[in-house]
């Protein structure tokens, strides 16, 4: 038995920013590091504004403190997600409604508490996904501290996962808008999967016939072949296009398939993943487009492209829905969008059990604490890849995730 004797929170920052995706998709241009123009999404005060987090602390009766950070994705309020998360609002909610429910709670186990707060209804609605994310992270870390185990070991135990060995998970790093210099950083550090590349604007990043993205993929291919230190370094190319390929080809799946086949040939000998090739504006249509596109790609033995579901695949129910319909080859389990981290665990396990690529994702707009906890979850659930986060500078996210993974694996191995 180990009880919570105090529950605290304070506003904090994240590793990146909140961006108004709607305004950006409608052509907002960058002005230095900001965007020019007015925001279009509810609660935004600017197209780009500082990312906010709520830092939760659960004080245990033996004096240990468990941490969990409420954080939301960069493109909050888009793709069916909860509205923008503001830390001061979260702090007031925590102190008014949650603190009294936490004090006295026995954190000897995790899952039941996570499920309780994930389904809790206050003032007619569930907690904001960011609040559920941070609180469940703190509860999971509290259980790990109570048991004097790593988070990965707690997850394996509570979910009945019998495998005794723990292995590193391939790390996926993202360049942000610095899609050339940050690729060089990733080559030097031999990142497993790269570069994300943030292809969210047709005019400046994709090209009206996809020519700019082709040129970029060719540059990246040549750059790695030229700069790598060993011939067997073959990272996977994973590029997020935010539905823009669908836009330029007017959602014509045959045309999109032909373009992806061309892109695959340009990338060779590297494997290619394209995240969010189509965003149909709602869940069912997006699922059907990814399902049908996967069918076309799988029927052609000469094409080596996997497609990754992201937009409109926000909840555990969504992950199961897209997985059951084979809507893509891989699902990004976008960790803050699922609310409680027990949903992240179940989503990753469901993907693996149904032969869908399980990608433990998230956002640049998280914190070191949320990155570490979800990295532990990725290890426990044997995810196919794990996002380097937070931030868009590449170095910081790679360091945080890789170092945490190394520490966790070393601690577990030392006790075997």
Secondary structure as UniProt FT lines:
FT   STRAND          3..19
FT   HELIX           21..25
FT   TURN            26..27
FT   STRAND          30..31
FT   TURN            32..33
FT   STRAND          34..35
FT   TURN            42..43
FT   STRAND          48..60
FT   TURN            61..62
FT   STRAND          65..70
FT   TURN            74..77
FT   TURN            79..80
FT   HELIX           87..93
FT   HELIX           94..98
FT   HELIX           99..102
FT   TURN            103..104
FT   HELIX           111..119
FT   STRAND          121..122
FT   TURN            123..124
FT   STRAND          125..126
FT   HELIX           129..147
FT   HELIX           151..158
FT   TURN            159..160
FT   STRAND          171..172
FT   TURN            176..177
FT   TURN            179..180
FT   HELIX           181..188
FT   TURN            189..190
FT   STRAND          193..196
FT   HELIX           202..206
FT   TURN            208..209
FT   HELIX           211..227
FT   TURN            231..232
FT   STRAND          236..240
FT   TURN            242..243
FT   HELIX           244..248
FT   TURN            249..251
FT   HELIX           253..267
FT   TURN            268..269
FT   STRAND          272..275
FT   HELIX           283..298
FT   TURN            301..302
FT   STRAND          305..309
FT   TURN            311..312
FT   HELIX           316..324
FT   TURN            325..326
FT   STRAND          330..333
FT   HELIX           335..338
FT   HELIX           341..353
FT   TURN            354..355
FT   STRAND          357..360
FT   TURN            364..365
FT   HELIX           368..381
FT   STRAND          385..387
FT   HELIX           395..414
//
